[in-house]
């Protein structure tokens, strides 16, 4: 089992960050992947939230992710099935940073099992690189855009 935790401060409110990460059709702005919303959120949930299923196409590999929960402080999602990795779960937390309502500390946690034939260090390297790049793009997206 591998576990990755990355943090980033972003000049936006927690709700702005959450909404950007639940805008599945626009996630390509941050991640090196294409996203297609296959199923909308469950009735009564926030837009893009619990129950939403998206297809992810990354480096020629297709898989689906399900939003398990989403609120003003947290998004949780999982890969459906065991490919490209097994028992995948992502948790993204949003906390007001520096006691400033327009500054958010994002903590991004991922844990998963790699295929037996692929070294965990390789998968961990690529996931960590992709998430760090996504958090930097997310930060740049909000630079000077506080409303």
BALOBA-1460 file (C-alpha; in Angstrom, 3 decimals):
// residues 147
<rec num="1" residu="x" x="0.000" y="0.000" z="0.000"/>
<rec num="2" residu="x" x="1.353" y="3.418" z="-0.874"/>
<rec num="3" residu="x" x="0.301" y="6.650" z="0.742"/>
<rec num="4" residu="x" x="0.949" y="10.172" z="-0.510"/>
<rec num="5" residu="x" x="0.159" y="13.469" z="1.228"/>
<rec num="6" residu="x" x="0.772" y="16.865" z="-0.358"/>
<rec num="7" residu="x" x="-0.174" y="20.347" z="0.853"/>
<rec num="8" residu="x" x="-0.645" y="23.659" z="-0.938"/>
<rec num="9" residu="x" x="-1.814" y="27.115" z="0.135"/>
<rec num="10" residu="x" x="-4.217" y="28.692" z="-2.335"/>
<rec num="11" residu="x" x="-5.512" y="32.266" z="-2.462"/>
<rec num="12" residu="x" x="-9.191" y="31.306" z="-2.522"/>
<rec num="13" residu="x" x="-11.928" y="30.347" z="-0.116"/>
<rec num="14" residu="x" x="-12.414" y="26.655" z="0.702"/>
<rec num="15" residu="x" x="-15.692" y="26.704" z="-1.253"/>
<rec num="16" residu="x" x="-14.009" y="28.167" z="-4.341"/>
<rec num="17" residu="x" x="-11.364" y="25.434" z="-4.239"/>
<rec num="18" residu="x" x="-13.953" y="22.705" z="-3.656"/>
<rec num="19" residu="x" x="-16.124" y="23.949" z="-6.516"/>
<rec num="20" residu="x" x="-13.137" y="24.069" z="-8.898"/>
<rec num="21" residu="x" x="-12.283" y="20.454" z="-8.040"/>
<rec num="22" residu="x" x="-15.894" y="19.312" z="-8.487"/>
<rec num="23" residu="x" x="-16.196" y="20.950" z="-11.909"/>
<rec num="24" residu="x" x="-15.387" y="17.644" z="-13.604"/>
<rec num="25" residu="x" x="-15.561" y="19.004" z="-17.160"/>
<rec num="26" residu="x" x="-12.846" y="21.559" z="-16.313"/>
<rec num="27" residu="x" x="-10.437" y="19.357" z="-14.330"/>
<rec num="28" residu="x" x="-8.199" y="19.060" z="-17.370"/>
<rec num="29" residu="x" x="-7.001" y="22.602" z="-16.470"/>
<rec num="30" residu="x" x="-5.218" y="21.135" z="-13.459"/>
<rec num="31" residu="x" x="-4.545" y="17.442" z="-14.150"/>
<rec num="32" residu="x" x="-2.765" y="15.771" z="-17.072"/>
<rec num="33" residu="x" x="-5.883" y="13.832" z="-17.979"/>
<rec num="34" residu="x" x="-9.215" y="14.168" z="-19.722"/>
<rec num="35" residu="x" x="-12.394" y="13.897" z="-17.674"/>
<rec num="36" residu="x" x="-15.906" y="13.026" z="-18.830"/>
<rec num="37" residu="x" x="-18.832" y="13.188" z="-16.413"/>
<rec num="38" residu="x" x="-20.745" y="9.908" z="-16.759"/>
<rec num="39" residu="x" x="-23.241" y="10.390" z="-13.926"/>
<rec num="40" residu="x" x="-24.303" y="13.502" z="-12.076"/>
<rec num="41" residu="x" x="-24.332" y="13.803" z="-8.311"/>
<rec num="42" residu="x" x="-27.088" y="12.192" z="-6.263"/>
<rec num="43" residu="x" x="-30.260" y="14.203" z="-5.796"/>
<rec num="44" residu="x" x="-29.884" y="16.826" z="-3.067"/>
<rec num="45" residu="x" x="-26.051" y="16.802" z="-3.175"/>
<rec num="46" residu="x" x="-23.820" y="19.719" z="-4.132"/>
<rec num="47" residu="x" x="-23.048" y="20.052" z="-7.847"/>
<rec num="48" residu="x" x="-20.445" y="17.467" z="-8.840"/>
<rec num="49" residu="x" x="-20.595" y="15.896" z="-5.379"/>
<rec num="50" residu="x" x="-21.582" y="12.569" z="-3.855"/>
<rec num="51" residu="x" x="-22.643" y="9.991" z="-6.411"/>
<rec num="52" residu="x" x="-20.996" y="11.660" z="-9.411"/>
<rec num="53" residu="x" x="-18.981" y="9.320" z="-11.611"/>
<rec num="54" residu="x" x="-16.360" y="10.550" z="-14.046"/>
<rec num="55" residu="x" x="-14.293" y="8.762" z="-16.639"/>
<rec num="56" residu="x" x="-10.591" y="9.599" z="-16.531"/>
<rec num="57" residu="x" x="-8.327" y="9.141" z="-19.539"/>
<rec num="58" residu="x" x="-4.675" y="9.421" z="-18.583"/>
<rec num="59" residu="x" x="-1.686" y="8.257" z="-20.646"/>
<rec num="60" residu="x" x="-3.988" y="6.081" z="-22.764"/>
<rec num="61" residu="x" x="-5.544" y="4.369" z="-19.734"/>
<rec num="62" residu="x" x="-9.284" y="4.723" z="-19.034"/>
<rec num="63" residu="x" x="-10.843" y="4.286" z="-15.627"/>
<rec num="64" residu="x" x="-13.744" y="5.623" z="-13.607"/>
<rec num="65" residu="x" x="-13.818" y="7.526" z="-10.330"/>
<rec num="66" residu="x" x="-16.788" y="7.924" z="-7.986"/>
<rec num="67" residu="x" x="-17.248" y="10.848" z="-5.604"/>
<rec num="68" residu="x" x="-17.928" y="9.253" z="-2.217"/>
<rec num="69" residu="x" x="-18.600" y="12.491" z="-0.351"/>
<rec num="70" residu="x" x="-18.173" y="16.221" z="-0.756"/>
<rec num="71" residu="x" x="-18.799" y="19.130" z="1.577"/>
<rec num="72" residu="x" x="-17.254" y="22.504" z="2.377"/>
<rec num="73" residu="x" x="-14.202" y="20.917" z="4.054"/>
<rec num="74" residu="x" x="-13.532" y="17.697" z="2.157"/>
<rec num="75" residu="x" x="-13.875" y="15.715" z="-1.078"/>
<rec num="76" residu="x" x="-13.454" y="11.958" z="-1.056"/>
<rec num="77" residu="x" x="-13.300" y="9.826" z="-4.199"/>
<rec num="78" residu="x" x="-12.294" y="6.341" z="-5.273"/>
<rec num="79" residu="x" x="-11.388" y="4.497" z="-8.432"/>
<rec num="80" residu="x" x="-14.090" y="2.022" z="-9.399"/>
<rec num="81" residu="x" x="-12.435" y="-1.361" z="-9.822"/>
<rec num="82" residu="x" x="-8.786" y="-2.345" z="-9.465"/>
<rec num="83" residu="x" x="-7.143" y="-0.704" z="-12.464"/>
<rec num="84" residu="x" x="-4.857" y="1.107" z="-12.919"/>
<rec num="85" residu="x" x="-4.314" y="0.659" z="-9.160"/>
<rec num="86" residu="x" x="-6.299" y="-1.225" z="-6.514"/>
<rec num="87" residu="x" x="-8.048" y="0.054" z="-3.401"/>
<rec num="88" residu="x" x="-7.522" y="3.653" z="-4.498"/>
<rec num="89" residu="x" x="-8.946" y="6.404" z="-2.344"/>
<rec num="90" residu="x" x="-8.344" y="10.134" z="-2.585"/>
<rec num="91" residu="x" x="-9.197" y="12.583" z="0.183"/>
<rec num="92" residu="x" x="-8.838" y="16.320" z="-0.325"/>
<rec num="93" residu="x" x="-9.229" y="18.571" z="2.725"/>
<rec num="94" residu="x" x="-9.778" y="22.345" z="2.738"/>
<rec num="95" residu="x" x="-8.898" y="24.474" z="5.777"/>
<rec num="96" residu="x" x="-8.845" y="28.234" z="6.160"/>
<rec num="97" residu="x" x="-5.170" y="29.148" z="6.149"/>
<rec num="98" residu="x" x="-3.446" y="31.867" z="8.196"/>
<rec num="99" residu="x" x="-6.815" y="32.843" z="9.765"/>
<rec num="100" residu="x" x="-7.687" y="34.473" z="6.433"/>
<rec num="101" residu="x" x="-11.038" y="33.423" z="4.925"/>
<rec num="102" residu="x" x="-9.664" y="33.898" z="1.396"/>
<rec num="103" residu="x" x="-6.667" y="31.621" z="1.928"/>
<rec num="104" residu="x" x="-7.054" y="27.851" z="1.927"/>
<rec num="105" residu="x" x="-4.636" y="25.106" z="2.818"/>
<rec num="106" residu="x" x="-5.367" y="22.090" z="0.665"/>
<rec num="107" residu="x" x="-4.214" y="18.698" z="1.925"/>
<rec num="108" residu="x" x="-4.383" y="15.988" z="-0.742"/>
<rec num="109" residu="x" x="-4.100" y="12.366" z="0.440"/>
<rec num="110" residu="x" x="-4.005" y="9.329" z="-1.820"/>
<rec num="111" residu="x" x="-3.593" y="5.715" z="-0.898"/>
<rec num="112" residu="x" x="-3.666" y="2.687" z="-3.156"/>
<rec num="113" residu="x" x="-2.125" y="-0.675" z="-3.956"/>
<rec num="114" residu="x" x="0.049" y="-1.067" z="-7.011"/>
<rec num="115" residu="x" x="0.002" y="-4.058" z="-9.357"/>
<rec num="116" residu="x" x="2.339" y="-6.824" z="-8.170"/>
<rec num="117" residu="x" x="4.536" y="-6.452" z="-11.249"/>
<rec num="118" residu="x" x="5.156" y="-2.705" z="-10.868"/>
<rec num="119" residu="x" x="7.424" y="-1.281" z="-8.155"/>
<rec num="120" residu="x" x="5.514" y="0.887" z="-5.668"/>
<rec num="121" residu="x" x="8.211" y="3.576" z="-5.864"/>
<rec num="122" residu="x" x="7.510" y="4.082" z="-9.579"/>
<rec num="123" residu="x" x="3.751" y="4.523" z="-9.099"/>
<rec num="124" residu="x" x="4.312" y="6.746" z="-6.062"/>
<rec num="125" residu="x" x="6.706" y="8.962" z="-8.033"/>
<rec num="126" residu="x" x="4.255" y="9.504" z="-10.902"/>
<rec num="127" residu="x" x="1.193" y="10.044" z="-8.700"/>
<rec num="128" residu="x" x="3.076" y="12.490" z="-6.491"/>
<rec num="129" residu="x" x="4.400" y="14.384" z="-9.515"/>
<rec num="130" residu="x" x="0.921" y="14.610" z="-11.068"/>
<rec num="131" residu="x" x="-0.777" y="15.793" z="-7.861"/>
<rec num="132" residu="x" x="1.963" y="18.354" z="-7.103"/>
<rec num="133" residu="x" x="1.620" y="19.752" z="-10.619"/>
<rec num="134" residu="x" x="-2.188" y="19.854" z="-10.290"/>
<rec num="135" residu="x" x="-1.976" y="21.716" z="-6.963"/>
<rec num="136" residu="x" x="0.432" y="24.239" z="-8.488"/>
<rec num="137" residu="x" x="-1.929" y="24.801" z="-11.434"/>
<rec num="138" residu="x" x="-4.855" y="25.147" z="-9.025"/>
<rec num="139" residu="x" x="-2.889" y="27.747" z="-7.051"/>
<rec num="140" residu="x" x="-2.024" y="29.657" z="-10.236"/>
<rec num="141" residu="x" x="-5.677" y="29.549" z="-11.317"/>
<rec num="142" residu="x" x="-6.706" y="31.563" z="-8.254"/>
<rec num="143" residu="x" x="-3.803" y="33.992" z="-8.154"/>
<rec num="144" residu="x" x="-5.463" y="37.411" z="-8.177"/>
<rec num="145" residu="x" x="-8.963" y="35.947" z="-8.682"/>
<rec num="146" residu="x" x="-10.399" y="36.348" z="-5.176"/>
<rec num="147" residu="x" x="-14.018" y="37.466" z="-5.239"/>
